Amino acid sequence: MKIFSIKDNGKFEEFSQTPFQNEHEEKILENWIEANSDDILEDGKLLIIGRQVTTNLGSFIDLLGIDREGNTVTIELKRDRTPRETLAQALEYASFVSDLDVDNLEEILQNYMSDESLSIAEYHKNYFELAEDEAVSFNKEQRVVIIGQRITSEIRQTSSFLRKKGIKVTCLEFSFFQ
């Protein structure tokens, strides 16, 4: 696909698609996704509650979020293609998150926002503009989002299989143009 900008003289100038990892660290991608999290899930907004969250195995979840229903969403980012182990890594993170209770999630949010007084229930309710009588149950289900410049066929096929089995896995590809 070709993408153009229009110069001051009215002429088209073509952008060239370039590999993201050549000039950017994963941290840049994290910043962009964090700032635009509402465009990640196909069924709604996403509240980011943590970044580089340490798991019980000493690994780090790139971004951790909560959807409108209170389900947790682990986001694994890759600057380039997604090797096979990407899905195993993301599922490992989801398995860790599945054991978190509301107090654990609230502590992650408080650390992320640097505010020990935050209530995850109130913050969630305000973010999603829920009615006063609308309550959610946090972390009933876990979702996985894998974002990479190129999602490999192995990841696509396995993610599709997991979705058929009821595990919500979403894969997003991005392109970078200069």
Secondary structure, DSSP 8 states (H G I E B T S, - for coil): --EEEE-TTS-EEEE-B--GGGT--HHHHHHHHHHTGGGTBTTB--EEEEEEEE-TTS-EEEEEEE-TTS-EEEEEEEEEE--THHHHHHHHHHHHHHT--HHHHHHHHHHHHT-TT--HHHHHHHHTT--TT----TTSSEEEEEEEEE--HHHHHHHHHHHHTT-EEEEEE---B-
